[in-house]
Amino acid sequence: MDINPNKSLIEIADGSQYFDEEFKPVIGADSTETEVKTGYNVFLDGMEVKS
C-alpha cells in the first residue's frame, strides 16, 4: 500500500472496515427488536448506530 499524504488512511485502506457489512437491529431489554441498527467498525474500533 502506498502512502499518499493527501488522503486519509480510511480512503486508502483495502477491504471493508466493518466486521459484518450488514447492520443488525438492537435487541431491547424486553427481547424485542428496535428500529435502531448497529454495526462494529473494526478500523475505527467502535460501534456505529443507524436509526
MARBA-3410 file (N, C-alpha, C, O; in Angstrom, 1 decimal):
51
0.8,-1.2,0.0,0.0,0.0,0.0,0.9,1.2,0.0,1.8,1.4,0.9 ~ 0.7,2.1,-0.9,1.4,3.4,-1.0,0.7,4.4,-0.1,-0.5,4.5,0.0 ~ 1.5,5.2,0.6,1.0,6.2,1.5,0.9,7.5,0.7,1.9,8.0,0.1 ~ -0.2,8.1,0.6,-0.5,9.4,-0.1,-0.8,10.4,1.0,-1.9,10.3,1.6 ~ 0.0,11.4,1.2,-0.2,12.4,2.3,-1.5,13.2,2.0,-1.9,13.9,3.0
-2.0,13.2,0.8,-3.2,14.0,0.5,-4.5,13.2,0.8,-5.6,13.8,0.7 ~ -4.4,12.0,1.2,-5.6,11.1,1.5,-5.5,10.6,2.9,-4.4,10.4,3.5 ~ -6.7,10.4,3.5,-6.7,9.8,4.9,-6.5,8.3,4.8,-6.6,7.7,3.7 ~ -6.1,7.7,5.9,-5.9,6.3,5.9,-7.1,5.5,5.6,-7.0,4.4,5.0 ~ -8.3,6.0,6.0,-9.6,5.4,5.6,-9.8,5.3,4.1,-10.3,4.3,3.6
-9.4,6.4,3.4,-9.6,6.4,2.0,-8.6,5.4,1.2,-9.0,4.9,0.2 ~ -7.5,5.1,1.8,-6.5,4.3,1.1,-6.5,2.8,1.6,-5.8,2.0,1.0 ~ -7.2,2.6,2.7,-7.2,1.2,3.3,-7.9,0.2,2.3,-8.9,0.6,1.7 ~ -7.4,-1.0,2.2,-8.0,-2.1,1.4,-9.0,-2.8,2.3,-8.9,-3.0,3.5 ~ -10.1,-3.3,1.6,-11.1,-4.1,2.3,-12.1,-3.4,3.0,-12.2,-2.1,2.9
-12.9,-4.1,3.7,-14.0,-3.4,4.5,-13.5,-3.0,5.9,-12.7,-3.7,6.5 ~ -14.1,-1.9,6.4,-13.7,-1.5,7.7,-14.7,-2.1,8.8,-14.5,-1.9,10.0 ~ -15.7,-2.9,8.3,-16.7,-3.5,9.2,-16.5,-4.9,9.4,-16.0,-5.7,8.5 ~ -16.8,-5.4,10.6,-16.7,-6.8,11.0,-17.8,-7.6,10.1,-17.5,-8.6,9.6 ~ -19.0,-7.0,10.0,-20.1,-7.5,9.2,-20.7,-6.4,8.5,-21.0,-5.4,9.1
-20.8,-6.5,7.2,-21.3,-5.4,6.4,-22.8,-5.0,6.7,-23.2,-3.8,6.5 ~ -23.5,-5.9,7.2,-24.9,-5.7,7.5,-25.1,-5.2,8.9,-24.7,-5.9,9.9 ~ -25.8,-4.1,9.1,-26.1,-3.6,10.4,-27.2,-4.4,11.0,-28.2,-4.7,10.3 ~ -27.2,-4.7,12.2,-28.2,-5.6,12.9,-29.0,-4.8,13.8,-28.6,-3.8,14.4 ~ -30.3,-5.2,14.0,-31.2,-4.4,14.9,-30.8,-4.6,16.3,-30.3,-5.7,16.7
-31.0,-3.6,17.1,-30.7,-3.7,18.6,-31.8,-4.4,19.2,-33.0,-4.2,18.9 ~ -31.5,-5.3,20.1,-32.5,-6.1,20.9,-32.6,-5.4,22.3,-31.6,-5.3,23.0 ~ -33.8,-5.0,22.6,-34.1,-4.3,23.9,-34.0,-5.3,25.1,-34.0,-6.5,24.9 ~ -34.1,-4.7,26.3,-34.1,-5.5,27.5,-35.3,-6.4,27.6,-35.2,-7.5,28.2 ~ -36.4,-6.1,26.9,-37.6,-7.0,26.9,-37.5,-7.9,25.7,-38.6,-8.5,25.4
-36.4,-8.1,25.1,-36.1,-9.1,24.0,-36.9,-8.7,22.7,-37.1,-9.6,21.8 ~ -37.2,-7.4,22.5,-37.9,-7.0,21.2,-36.8,-6.2,20.4,-36.0,-5.5,20.9 ~ -37.0,-6.4,19.1,-36.1,-5.7,18.2,-36.5,-4.2,18.1,-37.7,-3.9,18.2 ~ -35.6,-3.3,17.9,-35.9,-1.9,17.7,-35.6,-1.5,16.3,-35.1,-2.3,15.5 ~ -36.0,-0.3,16.0,-35.7,0.2,14.6,-34.3,0.7,14.5,-33.8,0.9,13.4
-33.6,0.8,15.6,-32.2,1.2,15.6,-31.3,0.0,15.2,-31.5,-1.1,15.7 ~ -30.3,0.3,14.4,-29.4,-0.8,14.0,-28.0,-0.4,14.3,-27.6,0.8,14.2 ~ -27.1,-1.4,14.6,-25.8,-1.1,15.0,-24.8,-2.0,14.2,-25.2,-3.1,13.7 ~ -23.6,-1.5,14.0,-22.5,-2.3,13.4,-21.2,-2.0,14.0,-21.0,-0.8,14.5 ~ -20.3,-2.9,14.0,-19.0,-2.7,14.6,-18.0,-2.3,13.5,-17.8,-3.1,12.6
-17.4,-1.1,13.7,-16.4,-0.7,12.7,-15.0,-1.1,13.3,-14.5,-0.5,14.2 ~ -14.4,-2.1,12.7,-13.2,-2.6,13.1,-12.0,-1.6,13.0,-11.2,-1.5,13.8 ~ -12.1,-0.9,11.9,-11.0,0.0,11.5,-10.9,1.1,12.6,-9.8,1.5,13.0 ~ -12.1,1.7,13.0,-12.1,2.8,13.9,-12.3,2.3,15.4,-12.4,3.0,16.3 ~ -12.5,0.9,15.5,-12.7,0.3,16.8,-13.8,0.9,17.6,-13.7,1.4,18.7
-15.0,0.9,17.0,-16.1,1.4,17.7,-17.5,1.0,17.0,-17.5,0.6,15.8 ~ -18.5,1.1,17.8,-19.9,0.8,17.3,-20.4,2.0,16.5,-20.2,3.2,16.9 ~ -21.2,1.7,15.4,-21.9,2.8,14.7,-23.3,2.5,14.8,-23.7,1.3,14.8 ~ -24.2,3.5,14.9,-25.6,3.4,15.0,-26.3,4.0,13.9,-26.0,5.1,13.5 ~ -27.3,3.3,13.3,-28.2,3.9,12.3,-29.6,3.8,12.8,-30.0,2.8,13.3
-30.3,4.9,12.6,-31.7,4.9,13.1,-32.6,5.3,11.9,-33.9,5.4,12.1
END
